[in-house]
Amino acid sequence: MGSNEKLWAKMRRHPLPCDITMNELDRFLRSKGFILHSRSSSHLNYKHKNLDYILTIVAHDFRDQVKPVYIKNVVIALDELEK
C-alpha cells in the first residue's frame, strides 16, 4: 500500500484525523487530479475538472495541520468523483 492509499485510509476513519499536514494533503490532492487554482493568504482553492465547485482549505502554512472539517470536505469531494 503506497503513501497515498495510506493517507486515504487515514482520512476515511472515524473520528476524523487531525494530524494530516497541508503538505501531505496538497500532494494527495494533486495525485488525484486537483490543481491549486488560487491562494489568498490562508485560503487554498483547488479545482478538479470533474467537479462543479472549488474545494477550499484553510491553512496558514504548508506545515500546518489541516482541521478535520476540511478533511471531511476532501472525502466528500473524492466520493463524488468516484460516482
VENTATA-V952971 format. One record per helix or strand. SS is the DSSP state (hx for helix, st for strand). FROM is the first residue (numbers start at 1). TO is the last residue. If there is no record, write none. Layout:
<<SS | FROM | TO> <SS | FROM | TO>>
This chain:
<<hx | 3 | 12> <st | 21 | 21> <hx | 22 | 31> <st | 35 | 40> <st | 43 | 47> <st | 55 | 58> <st | 65 | 65> <hx | 68 | 82>>
